[in-house]
Amino acid sequence: MRVDDFDFDLPESLIAHYPLPERSASRLLALDRSSGQIGHHYFSDLQTMLEPGDLLVFNDTRVIPARLCGQKVTGGKVEILVERLTGEQEALVHLRASKSPKAGGVIVIASKDKVDKESVSKEVADDHIAVAELEVTGRTPEGLFFIRVRSGLPLAELIENHGHMPLPPYIERADEALDRERYQTIYNRSPGAVAAPTAGLHFDQALLDNISAAGVDMAFVTLHVGAGTFQPVRVGVVSEHRMHKEYLEVSEACCQQIRAAKAKGRRVIAVGTTSVRALETAAAQGLDGIAPFHGDTQIFIYPGFNFNVVDAMITNFHLPKSTLLMLVSAFAGRNNVLQAYHAAIEAKYRFFSYGDAMFLHGASCHDS
């Protein structure tokens, strides 16, 4: 199976650069993965598609403002995108600069757009310009960098106070104040993601309350979404692609909820591809069903994958030739998914992170 098999043409006008004023006002395309039947709804209609005893599994990660703007001591500008924190004062990051810094190089983070060389290493309280110095300590074979704080603000405080929300590259604007709230689920509680679990962005408190009142159960996993989720697939054959690592946690309490739902013949509905990856990673660890898991995953789900936990899925619309589109195709069938995408384009759905959503349900499909 080739990567080109997951391509489609999308008008740029359908890429959502801003969220709607109301979270649950997004549109919702329902796809029956057994028949390929498509229905057009609004996200607030989801409550009518759920049944008492269904178990919704949410990813409770919190997006950190992981994009930092800095400057090398030699004067060149550097953009830092934190991939993950590896310690209190250390991180694995992507660096964008005219010339990549070498090990031992210093990057200055400032509270202003420009940094005077004379301000480097001065006390922050004295000049209020340089707020931290970061040292590059190494590089991975994949081209990421390790950095540590050499002086100035602690890393977590630096990110929170001087970082920008890491909007995806297809949102062609700078982050704004609204993104601090809207590029975040309302149930987030575990900081560490550098991209939002976007299927969850459509849930507001009223919808959650209505769903709960209808007898639908809820469980939570944590998967800290990495920037690698936006990296293009650079091989021609799908099976040759190697996934990036992401940290996840699936608790015993969540596993118990899943076992109970399965025992009663109820559906386990993953909210987002990140929840799918977390649950199926945990299922791969257990000899007899799902088991708790804390650690990194590189699970790659594409057509031919055998799902052990997930019965239905809520997801956004994904980029052409992306691993996320491959995951959705593995679940609902490539032909079904591409036909649904074409229907969404004709109906002018809004695409990607701030766009509309899909509800994939029904029995398993085995098309290519």
C-alpha positions in Angstrom: 0.0 0.0 0.0 1.4 3.3 -1.0 1.2 6.7 0.7 -0.3 8.2 -2.5 -3.3 6.0 -1.9 -4.3 8.4 0.9 -4.2 11.6 -1.1 -7.1 13.9 -1.9 -7.5 17.4 -3.2 -8.7 20.0 -0.7 -9.5 23.6 -1.6 -7.5 25.9 0.7 -10.6 27.9 1.4 -11.9 24.9 3.5 -9.0 25.0 6.0 -10.2 26.5 9.3 -7.9 29.2 10.6 -10.1 30.1 13.5 -12.5 28.2 15.7 -16.3 28.8 15.6 -17.7 31.0 18.4 -19.3 28.0 20.0 -17.4 24.7 20.4 -20.4 22.3 19.8 -21.6 24.3 16.8 -19.3 22.5 14.5 -20.7 20.2 11.8 -20.5 16.4 12.3 -20.4 13.9 9.5 -21.5 10.5 10.6 -20.0 7.5 8.7 -21.3 4.0 9.1 -18.2 2.0 8.5 -20.1 -1.2 7.6 -22.3 0.3 4.9 -20.5 3.5 4.0 -23.7 5.5 4.6 -23.1 9.1 5.4 -25.2 11.5 7.5 -24.8 15.2 8.0 -25.3 16.7 11.4 -24.1 19.2 14.0 -21.8 18.2 16.8 -24.4 19.0 19.4 -26.4 16.1 17.8 -23.8 13.6 19.0 -25.9 13.1 22.2 -28.6 11.6 20.1 -26.2 9.1 18.5 -24.9 7.7 21.8 -26.6 5.0 23.9 -26.8 4.5 27.7 -23.8 2.5 28.8 -21.5 3.7 26.0 -18.0 4.6 27.2 -16.4 7.8 25.8 -12.7 7.8 26.2 -11.1 11.3 26.3 -7.5 12.4 26.1 -6.9 14.8 29.0 -3.6 16.2 27.9 -3.0 19.9 28.2 -1.3 21.9 25.4 1.6 23.9 26.6 2.7 27.2 24.9 5.6 25.4 23.5 6.9 27.8 20.8 9.7 30.1 21.9 11.4 32.9 19.9 15.0 33.4 20.7 18.3 34.6 19.3 21.8 33.1 19.2 24.6 35.1 20.9 26.0 35.6 17.4 22.8 37.3 16.4 20.8 34.9 14.4 17.1 34.3 15.2 16.0 30.9 16.4 12.5 29.5 16.7 12.2 26.7 19.3 9.3 24.2 19.4 9.4 22.0 22.5 8.7 18.4 21.6 8.8 17.2 25.2 10.2 18.1 28.6 12.9 15.6 29.6 13.6 17.1 33.0 12.9 20.2 35.1 15.5 22.2 33.2 15.9 20.1 30.0 13.8 19.5 26.9 13.9 17.8 23.5 13.1 20.5 20.8 12.8 21.3 17.1 15.0 24.3 16.2 14.5 26.5 13.1 17.4 28.8 12.3 19.4 30.0 9.2 22.2 27.8 10.5 21.6 25.0 13.1 23.4 25.7 16.4 26.1 23.2 17.5 26.4 21.6 20.9 27.5 24.2 23.4 25.7 27.0 21.5 23.6 29.4 23.5 20.2 30.7 22.7 18.8 33.8 24.5 15.1 34.1 25.2 13.9 37.6 25.7 10.8 39.5 26.8 11.3 41.8 23.7 11.6 41.0 20.0 15.3 41.8 20.0 18.2 41.0 22.4 21.2 43.2 22.9 24.4 41.1 23.2 25.3 43.3 26.3 22.1 42.0 28.0 23.1 38.4 27.9 23.9 36.9 31.3 22.7 40.0 33.2 20.3 39.6 36.0 16.7 39.7 34.7 15.7 42.1 37.4 18.3 44.6 36.2 17.4 44.9 32.5 14.1 43.0 32.0 15.2 41.9 28.5 17.0 38.5 28.6 14.8 36.2 30.6 16.7 32.9 30.0 19.8 31.4 28.4 19.4 27.9 26.8 22.3 25.8 25.9 22.2 23.2 23.1 23.6 20.0 24.6 23.1 17.5 21.8 21.2 16.3 18.8 19.3 13.1 17.9 19.7 11.1 14.7 16.2 12.3 13.7 17.4 15.9 13.8 15.9 17.1 17.1 18.0 19.0 19.7 18.5 18.7 23.4 18.6 21.9 25.3 19.0 22.9 29.0 18.4 26.1 30.9 21.8 27.6 31.6 20.5 30.7 33.5 17.3 32.6 34.0 13.8 31.4 34.4 13.0 27.7 35.1 11.9 26.0 31.9 8.3 25.4 32.9 7.9 29.1 33.9 9.7 30.2 30.8 7.4 28.3 28.5 4.2 29.4 30.4 5.1 33.1 30.5 7.0 33.6 27.2 5.9 30.8 25.0 3.3 30.9 22.2 0.6 28.4 21.5 2.0 25.9 18.9 -0.6 26.2 16.2 -0.3 23.7 13.4 1.7 24.9 10.3 -1.5 24.9 8.1 -3.0 27.7 10.3 -1.2 30.6 8.6 -1.4 33.2 11.3 0.3 34.0 14.6 -1.3 32.7 17.7 -3.7 35.0 19.5 -5.1 35.4 23.0 -8.1 33.3 22.1 -5.9 30.3 21.2 -4.9 29.9 24.9 -8.4 28.7 25.6 -9.7 27.4 22.3 -6.7 25.3 21.2 -7.4 23.4 24.4 -10.1 20.9 25.5 -12.2 22.0 28.4 -11.3 18.9 30.4 -7.5 19.2 30.0 -5.5 18.5 33.2 -2.1 17.0 32.4 0.4 19.5 30.8 2.7 18.2 28.1 1.2 18.2 24.6 2.5 20.5 21.9 -0.6 19.9 19.7 -4.2 19.6 20.7 -6.2 16.4 20.7 -8.6 18.2 18.3 -11.6 15.9 18.4 -12.1 17.0 21.9 -12.2 20.7 21.0 -15.9 20.3 20.1 -17.1 19.4 23.6 -18.5 22.2 25.8 -19.7 21.7 29.3 -23.4 21.7 28.4 -22.8 18.9 25.9 -20.8 16.9 28.4 -23.5 17.3 31.0 -26.2 16.2 28.6 -24.2 13.1 27.6 -23.6 12.2 31.2 -27.3 12.7 32.1 -28.2 10.3 29.3 -26.3 7.5 31.0 -23.1 7.6 28.8 -20.0 6.9 30.8 -16.6 8.7 30.5 -13.0 7.6 31.0 -9.7 9.4 30.5 -6.3 8.6 29.1 -3.3 10.9 28.7 -1.3 11.1 25.5 1.0 14.1 25.1 0.7 14.9 21.4 4.1 15.6 19.8 5.0 17.9 16.9 5.8 14.8 14.9 2.0 14.4 14.3 2.4 17.2 11.6 5.5 15.7 10.0 5.0 14.5 6.4 5.4 10.9 5.6 8.6 10.8 3.6 8.5 7.3 2.2 6.5 5.9 -0.7 5.4 2.7 0.9 3.2 3.0 4.0 4.7 0.1 5.9 8.2 1.7 5.7 7.2 4.7 7.7 8.5 5.0 11.3 6.3 6.8 13.8 7.6 9.4 16.2 7.4 8.7 20.0 4.7 10.0 22.2 4.3 9.6 25.9 1.0 8.1 27.2 -0.7 6.9 30.4 -3.6 4.4 30.6 -4.6 3.8 34.2 -6.0 0.6 35.8 -9.2 2.6 36.5 -9.6 3.3 32.8 -8.9 -0.4 32.0 -11.6 -1.4 34.5 -14.1 0.8 32.9 -13.3 -0.6 29.5 -13.5 -4.2 30.7 -16.9 -3.4 32.3 -18.3 -1.9 29.1 -17.1 -4.8 27.0 -18.6 -7.3 29.4 -22.0 -5.6 29.0 -21.7 -5.4 25.2 -21.4 -1.6 25.3 -19.4 0.5 22.9 -16.0 1.9 23.7 -15.9 5.2 21.7 -12.5 6.9 21.4 -12.6 10.7 21.2 -9.8 11.4 18.8 -7.0 9.4 17.2 -4.8 10.1 20.2 -7.2 8.2 22.4 -7.3 5.4 19.8 -3.5 5.1 19.9 -3.4 5.1 23.6 -6.0 2.4 24.0 -4.6 0.2 21.3 -1.1 0.5 22.7 -2.4 -0.5 26.1 -4.3 -3.4 24.6 -1.1 -4.7 23.0 0.5 -5.0 26.4 -2.1 -7.3 28.0 -2.2 -11.1 27.4 -5.9 -11.0 27.9 -7.4 -7.6 27.0 -6.3 -4.2 27.9 -3.7 -3.5 30.6 -2.4 -0.3 32.2 0.5 1.3 30.4 2.8 4.2 31.2 5.5 5.1 28.7 6.3 5.9 25.1 4.4 4.6 22.1 5.4 4.4 18.4 2.3 2.5 17.3 1.5 3.0 13.7 -2.1 2.1 12.7 -2.8 1.7 9.0 -5.1 -0.5 7.0 -4.8 -4.1 8.1 -4.5 -3.2 11.8 -6.7 -5.3 14.1 -8.5 -3.1 16.6 -8.8 -4.7 20.0 -10.6 -2.0 22.0 -12.2 0.8 20.0 -15.7 0.2 18.6 -16.4 3.8 17.4 -14.4 6.9 17.0 -14.9 10.7 17.0 -12.3 12.5 14.9 -11.5 15.6 12.9 -10.7 15.7 9.2 -7.0 15.1 8.6 -4.3 16.1 6.1 -3.8 14.2 2.8 -1.3 11.4 3.0 -1.0 11.7 6.8 -0.6 8.9 9.3 -3.9 10.1 11.0 -5.8 9.6 7.7 -4.3 6.2 7.5 -5.4 5.4 11.1 -9.0 6.5 10.3 -8.9 4.5 7.1 -7.8 1.4 9.0 -10.8 1.8 11.2 -13.5 2.7 8.7 -12.1 1.5 5.3 -10.0 3.6 3.0 -12.7 3.8 0.3 -15.4 4.7 2.8 -13.2 7.4 4.3 -12.2 9.0 1.0 -15.8 9.0 -0.2 -16.8 10.7 3.1 -14.0 13.3 2.6 -15.2 14.0 -0.9 -18.8 14.4 0.5 -17.5 16.8 3.2 -15.6 18.9 0.6 -18.7 19.1 -1.6 -20.7 20.2 1.5 -18.0 22.7 2.4 -17.1 21.3 5.8 -14.3 23.0 7.6 -11.1 21.0 7.8 -8.2 20.2 10.2 -7.6 21.3 13.8 -10.2 24.1 14.1 -12.5 22.4 11.6 -15.5 20.1 11.8 -15.7 16.4 12.9 -16.6 12.9 12.0 -18.4 10.1 14.0 -17.3 6.7 12.7 -19.6 3.9 13.9 -21.0 0.6 12.9 -19.5 -2.8 12.3 -16.0 -3.4 11.0 -15.2 -2.8 7.4 -12.5 -4.7 5.4 -12.1 -2.8 2.2 -8.7 -1.6 1.1 
